[in-house]
């Protein structure tokens, strides 16, 4: 079971890493602008997500640990979201911005360094 979890984590990390490389750029590789700007990277005490475009009412931000545990969820986003990282340990975390219908708008990763 541990080996399976390790292999799944490596595959997930490599997939997210390739997606995260486009997250840092303003326009993505497919020519569309990114919706989320986040800072500071690496994060220590907090992380701020700024929404570059008008995010549809009812959109949700989800944050998961590398192991897949849901660490944070916020609905009805407006402009900027700052998250206290007091309950987060050092490591890599993945975020998803999802519309009210459950469609993925954007995803990426960030690092917590304490």
Rosetta constraint file for C-alpha pairs under 8 A:
AtomPair CA 1 CA 5 HARMONIC 6.23 0.50
AtomPair CA 2 CA 6 HARMONIC 6.11 0.50
AtomPair CA 3 CA 7 HARMONIC 6.12 0.50
AtomPair CA 4 CA 8 HARMONIC 6.09 0.50
AtomPair CA 5 CA 9 HARMONIC 6.03 0.50
AtomPair CA 6 CA 10 HARMONIC 6.23 0.50
AtomPair CA 7 CA 11 HARMONIC 6.26 0.50
AtomPair CA 8 CA 12 HARMONIC 6.07 0.50
AtomPair CA 9 CA 13 HARMONIC 5.92 0.50
AtomPair CA 9 CA 66 HARMONIC 6.82 0.50
AtomPair CA 9 CA 67 HARMONIC 6.96 0.50
AtomPair CA 10 CA 14 HARMONIC 6.12 0.50
AtomPair CA 11 CA 15 HARMONIC 6.21 0.50
AtomPair CA 12 CA 16 HARMONIC 6.08 0.50
AtomPair CA 13 CA 17 HARMONIC 5.86 0.50
AtomPair CA 13 CA 66 HARMONIC 7.77 0.50
AtomPair CA 14 CA 18 HARMONIC 6.40 0.50
AtomPair CA 15 CA 19 HARMONIC 6.56 0.50
AtomPair CA 16 CA 20 HARMONIC 5.89 0.50
AtomPair CA 16 CA 94 HARMONIC 7.79 0.50
AtomPair CA 16 CA 108 HARMONIC 6.15 0.50
AtomPair CA 16 CA 109 HARMONIC 6.77 0.50
AtomPair CA 17 CA 21 HARMONIC 6.32 0.50
AtomPair CA 17 CA 108 HARMONIC 7.71 0.50
AtomPair CA 17 CA 109 HARMONIC 7.41 0.50
AtomPair CA 18 CA 22 HARMONIC 7.36 0.50
AtomPair CA 19 CA 23 HARMONIC 6.71 0.50
AtomPair CA 19 CA 107 HARMONIC 7.42 0.50
AtomPair CA 19 CA 108 HARMONIC 6.11 0.50
AtomPair CA 20 CA 24 HARMONIC 6.88 0.50
AtomPair CA 20 CA 107 HARMONIC 7.69 0.50
AtomPair CA 20 CA 108 HARMONIC 4.77 0.50
AtomPair CA 20 CA 109 HARMONIC 5.90 0.50
AtomPair CA 21 CA 25 HARMONIC 7.56 0.50
AtomPair CA 22 CA 28 HARMONIC 5.46 0.50
AtomPair CA 22 CA 29 HARMONIC 6.62 0.50
AtomPair CA 23 CA 28 HARMONIC 7.10 0.50
AtomPair CA 23 CA 34 HARMONIC 6.75 0.50
AtomPair CA 23 CA 36 HARMONIC 7.94 0.50
AtomPair CA 23 CA 37 HARMONIC 7.97 0.50
AtomPair CA 23 CA 108 HARMONIC 6.47 0.50
AtomPair CA 24 CA 37 HARMONIC 7.80 0.50
AtomPair CA 25 CA 34 HARMONIC 7.61 0.50
AtomPair CA 26 CA 33 HARMONIC 5.88 0.50
AtomPair CA 26 CA 34 HARMONIC 5.80 0.50
AtomPair CA 27 CA 31 HARMONIC 5.76 0.50
AtomPair CA 27 CA 32 HARMONIC 5.53 0.50
AtomPair CA 27 CA 33 HARMONIC 4.15 0.50
AtomPair CA 27 CA 34 HARMONIC 5.88 0.50
AtomPair CA 28 CA 32 HARMONIC 5.55 0.50
AtomPair CA 28 CA 33 HARMONIC 5.81 0.50
AtomPair CA 28 CA 34 HARMONIC 6.25 0.50
AtomPair CA 34 CA 52 HARMONIC 7.18 0.50
AtomPair CA 34 CA 106 HARMONIC 7.73 0.50
AtomPair CA 35 CA 51 HARMONIC 5.52 0.50
AtomPair CA 35 CA 52 HARMONIC 4.94 0.50
AtomPair CA 35 CA 53 HARMONIC 5.56 0.50
AtomPair CA 35 CA 55 HARMONIC 7.96 0.50
AtomPair CA 35 CA 106 HARMONIC 7.09 0.50
AtomPair CA 36 CA 49 HARMONIC 6.23 0.50
AtomPair CA 36 CA 50 HARMONIC 5.59 0.50
AtomPair CA 36 CA 51 HARMONIC 4.73 0.50
AtomPair CA 36 CA 52 HARMONIC 5.80 0.50
AtomPair CA 36 CA 106 HARMONIC 7.75 0.50
AtomPair CA 37 CA 49 HARMONIC 5.75 0.50
AtomPair CA 37 CA 50 HARMONIC 5.06 0.50
AtomPair CA 37 CA 51 HARMONIC 6.42 0.50
AtomPair CA 37 CA 52 HARMONIC 6.83 0.50
AtomPair CA 38 CA 47 HARMONIC 6.94 0.50
AtomPair CA 38 CA 48 HARMONIC 5.46 0.50
AtomPair CA 38 CA 49 HARMONIC 4.46 0.50
AtomPair CA 38 CA 50 HARMONIC 6.13 0.50
AtomPair CA 39 CA 43 HARMONIC 7.18 0.50
AtomPair CA 39 CA 47 HARMONIC 5.78 0.50
AtomPair CA 39 CA 48 HARMONIC 5.43 0.50
AtomPair CA 39 CA 49 HARMONIC 6.86 0.50
AtomPair CA 40 CA 47 HARMONIC 6.09 0.50
AtomPair CA 40 CA 48 HARMONIC 7.20 0.50
AtomPair CA 41 CA 47 HARMONIC 7.96 0.50
AtomPair CA 41 CA 110 HARMONIC 6.76 0.50
AtomPair CA 41 CA 111 HARMONIC 6.60 0.50
AtomPair CA 41 CA 112 HARMONIC 7.90 0.50
AtomPair CA 42 CA 110 HARMONIC 6.83 0.50
AtomPair CA 42 CA 111 HARMONIC 5.00 0.50
AtomPair CA 42 CA 112 HARMONIC 5.64 0.50
AtomPair CA 42 CA 113 HARMONIC 5.97 0.50
AtomPair CA 43 CA 47 HARMONIC 5.76 0.50
AtomPair CA 43 CA 110 HARMONIC 7.65 0.50
AtomPair CA 43 CA 111 HARMONIC 6.16 0.50
AtomPair CA 43 CA 112 HARMONIC 4.77 0.50
AtomPair CA 43 CA 113 HARMONIC 5.92 0.50
AtomPair CA 44 CA 85 HARMONIC 7.14 0.50
AtomPair CA 44 CA 112 HARMONIC 5.62 0.50
AtomPair CA 44 CA 113 HARMONIC 5.19 0.50
AtomPair CA 44 CA 114 HARMONIC 5.26 0.50
AtomPair CA 45 CA 84 HARMONIC 6.23 0.50
AtomPair CA 45 CA 85 HARMONIC 5.21 0.50
AtomPair CA 45 CA 86 HARMONIC 6.44 0.50
AtomPair CA 45 CA 114 HARMONIC 7.69 0.50
AtomPair CA 46 CA 82 HARMONIC 6.71 0.50
AtomPair CA 46 CA 83 HARMONIC 5.42 0.50
AtomPair CA 46 CA 84 HARMONIC 4.55 0.50
AtomPair CA 46 CA 85 HARMONIC 5.01 0.50
AtomPair CA 46 CA 86 HARMONIC 7.84 0.50
AtomPair CA 47 CA 82 HARMONIC 5.68 0.50
AtomPair CA 47 CA 83 HARMONIC 5.42 0.50
AtomPair CA 47 CA 84 HARMONIC 6.93 0.50
AtomPair CA 47 CA 85 HARMONIC 7.28 0.50
AtomPair CA 48 CA 80 HARMONIC 6.99 0.50
AtomPair CA 48 CA 81 HARMONIC 5.59 0.50
AtomPair CA 48 CA 82 HARMONIC 4.21 0.50
AtomPair CA 48 CA 83 HARMONIC 6.32 0.50
AtomPair CA 49 CA 80 HARMONIC 5.70 0.50
AtomPair CA 49 CA 81 HARMONIC 5.11 0.50
AtomPair CA 49 CA 82 HARMONIC 6.30 0.50
AtomPair CA 50 CA 79 HARMONIC 5.99 0.50
AtomPair CA 50 CA 80 HARMONIC 4.45 0.50
AtomPair CA 50 CA 81 HARMONIC 6.48 0.50
AtomPair CA 51 CA 55 HARMONIC 6.84 0.50
AtomPair CA 51 CA 78 HARMONIC 7.72 0.50
AtomPair CA 51 CA 79 HARMONIC 5.33 0.50
AtomPair CA 51 CA 80 HARMONIC 6.10 0.50
AtomPair CA 52 CA 79 HARMONIC 7.72 0.50
AtomPair CA 54 CA 79 HARMONIC 7.74 0.50
AtomPair CA 55 CA 59 HARMONIC 6.72 0.50
AtomPair CA 55 CA 77 HARMONIC 7.08 0.50
AtomPair CA 55 CA 78 HARMONIC 7.27 0.50
AtomPair CA 55 CA 79 HARMONIC 7.92 0.50
AtomPair CA 56 CA 99 HARMONIC 6.78 0.50
AtomPair CA 56 CA 100 HARMONIC 7.83 0.50
AtomPair CA 57 CA 76 HARMONIC 5.68 0.50
AtomPair CA 57 CA 77 HARMONIC 6.97 0.50
AtomPair CA 57 CA 100 HARMONIC 7.62 0.50
AtomPair CA 58 CA 75 HARMONIC 5.97 0.50
AtomPair CA 58 CA 76 HARMONIC 4.51 0.50
AtomPair CA 58 CA 77 HARMONIC 7.08 0.50
AtomPair CA 58 CA 99 HARMONIC 6.75 0.50
AtomPair CA 58 CA 100 HARMONIC 5.17 0.50
AtomPair CA 59 CA 75 HARMONIC 5.84 0.50
AtomPair CA 59 CA 76 HARMONIC 5.68 0.50
AtomPair CA 59 CA 77 HARMONIC 6.32 0.50
AtomPair CA 59 CA 97 HARMONIC 6.93 0.50
AtomPair CA 59 CA 98 HARMONIC 5.59 0.50
AtomPair CA 59 CA 99 HARMONIC 4.38 0.50
AtomPair CA 59 CA 100 HARMONIC 5.19 0.50
AtomPair CA 60 CA 73 HARMONIC 6.90 0.50
AtomPair CA 60 CA 74 HARMONIC 5.53 0.50
AtomPair CA 60 CA 75 HARMONIC 4.36 0.50
AtomPair CA 60 CA 76 HARMONIC 6.56 0.50
AtomPair CA 60 CA 77 HARMONIC 6.90 0.50
AtomPair CA 60 CA 96 HARMONIC 7.96 0.50
AtomPair CA 60 CA 97 HARMONIC 5.69 0.50
AtomPair CA 60 CA 98 HARMONIC 5.20 0.50
AtomPair CA 60 CA 99 HARMONIC 6.44 0.50
AtomPair CA 60 CA 100 HARMONIC 7.25 0.50
AtomPair CA 61 CA 72 HARMONIC 7.88 0.50
AtomPair CA 61 CA 73 HARMONIC 5.63 0.50
AtomPair CA 61 CA 74 HARMONIC 5.32 0.50
AtomPair CA 61 CA 75 HARMONIC 6.61 0.50
AtomPair CA 61 CA 95 HARMONIC 6.80 0.50
AtomPair CA 61 CA 96 HARMONIC 5.62 0.50
AtomPair CA 61 CA 97 HARMONIC 4.64 0.50
AtomPair CA 61 CA 98 HARMONIC 6.44 0.50
AtomPair CA 62 CA 70 HARMONIC 7.30 0.50
AtomPair CA 62 CA 71 HARMONIC 7.77 0.50
AtomPair CA 62 CA 72 HARMONIC 5.78 0.50
AtomPair CA 62 CA 73 HARMONIC 4.60 0.50
AtomPair CA 62 CA 74 HARMONIC 6.79 0.50
AtomPair CA 62 CA 95 HARMONIC 5.51 0.50
AtomPair CA 62 CA 96 HARMONIC 5.21 0.50
AtomPair CA 62 CA 97 HARMONIC 6.61 0.50
AtomPair CA 62 CA 98 HARMONIC 7.91 0.50
AtomPair CA 63 CA 70 HARMONIC 6.01 0.50
AtomPair CA 63 CA 71 HARMONIC 5.51 0.50
AtomPair CA 63 CA 72 HARMONIC 5.05 0.50
AtomPair CA 63 CA 73 HARMONIC 6.47 0.50
AtomPair CA 63 CA 93 HARMONIC 6.67 0.50
AtomPair CA 63 CA 94 HARMONIC 5.56 0.50
AtomPair CA 63 CA 95 HARMONIC 4.43 0.50
AtomPair CA 63 CA 96 HARMONIC 6.59 0.50
AtomPair CA 64 CA 68 HARMONIC 5.47 0.50
AtomPair CA 64 CA 69 HARMONIC 5.31 0.50
AtomPair CA 64 CA 70 HARMONIC 4.42 0.50
AtomPair CA 64 CA 71 HARMONIC 5.28 0.50
AtomPair CA 64 CA 72 HARMONIC 7.12 0.50
AtomPair CA 64 CA 93 HARMONIC 5.73 0.50
AtomPair CA 64 CA 94 HARMONIC 5.28 0.50
AtomPair CA 64 CA 95 HARMONIC 6.47 0.50
AtomPair CA 65 CA 69 HARMONIC 5.26 0.50
AtomPair CA 65 CA 70 HARMONIC 6.57 0.50
AtomPair CA 65 CA 71 HARMONIC 6.56 0.50
AtomPair CA 65 CA 92 HARMONIC 6.74 0.50
AtomPair CA 65 CA 93 HARMONIC 4.74 0.50
AtomPair CA 65 CA 94 HARMONIC 6.42 0.50
AtomPair CA 66 CA 91 HARMONIC 7.77 0.50
AtomPair CA 66 CA 92 HARMONIC 6.06 0.50
AtomPair CA 66 CA 93 HARMONIC 5.80 0.50
AtomPair CA 66 CA 94 HARMONIC 7.15 0.50
AtomPair CA 71 CA 88 HARMONIC 7.75 0.50
AtomPair CA 77 CA 81 HARMONIC 7.34 0.50
AtomPair CA 88 CA 112 HARMONIC 7.54 0.50
AtomPair CA 89 CA 112 HARMONIC 7.06 0.50
AtomPair CA 89 CA 114 HARMONIC 7.36 0.50
AtomPair CA 90 CA 111 HARMONIC 7.58 0.50
AtomPair CA 90 CA 112 HARMONIC 5.01 0.50
AtomPair CA 90 CA 113 HARMONIC 5.09 0.50
AtomPair CA 90 CA 114 HARMONIC 5.66 0.50
AtomPair CA 91 CA 111 HARMONIC 5.75 0.50
AtomPair CA 91 CA 112 HARMONIC 5.30 0.50
AtomPair CA 91 CA 113 HARMONIC 6.73 0.50
AtomPair CA 92 CA 109 HARMONIC 6.85 0.50
AtomPair CA 92 CA 110 HARMONIC 5.89 0.50
AtomPair CA 92 CA 111 HARMONIC 4.59 0.50
AtomPair CA 92 CA 112 HARMONIC 6.34 0.50
AtomPair CA 93 CA 109 HARMONIC 5.53 0.50
AtomPair CA 93 CA 110 HARMONIC 5.49 0.50
AtomPair CA 93 CA 111 HARMONIC 6.21 0.50
AtomPair CA 93 CA 112 HARMONIC 7.54 0.50
AtomPair CA 94 CA 107 HARMONIC 7.29 0.50
AtomPair CA 94 CA 108 HARMONIC 5.70 0.50
AtomPair CA 94 CA 109 HARMONIC 4.22 0.50
AtomPair CA 94 CA 110 HARMONIC 6.44 0.50
AtomPair CA 95 CA 107 HARMONIC 5.48 0.50
AtomPair CA 95 CA 108 HARMONIC 5.49 0.50
AtomPair CA 95 CA 109 HARMONIC 5.85 0.50
AtomPair CA 95 CA 110 HARMONIC 7.85 0.50
AtomPair CA 96 CA 104 HARMONIC 6.94 0.50
AtomPair CA 96 CA 105 HARMONIC 7.56 0.50
AtomPair CA 96 CA 106 HARMONIC 5.86 0.50
AtomPair CA 96 CA 107 HARMONIC 4.31 0.50
AtomPair CA 96 CA 108 HARMONIC 6.75 0.50
AtomPair CA 97 CA 104 HARMONIC 6.11 0.50
AtomPair CA 97 CA 105 HARMONIC 5.43 0.50
AtomPair CA 97 CA 106 HARMONIC 5.19 0.50
AtomPair CA 97 CA 107 HARMONIC 6.19 0.50
AtomPair CA 98 CA 102 HARMONIC 5.60 0.50
AtomPair CA 98 CA 103 HARMONIC 5.49 0.50
AtomPair CA 98 CA 104 HARMONIC 4.54 0.50
AtomPair CA 98 CA 105 HARMONIC 5.39 0.50
AtomPair CA 98 CA 106 HARMONIC 7.24 0.50
AtomPair CA 99 CA 103 HARMONIC 5.38 0.50
AtomPair CA 99 CA 104 HARMONIC 6.51 0.50
AtomPair CA 99 CA 105 HARMONIC 6.52 0.50
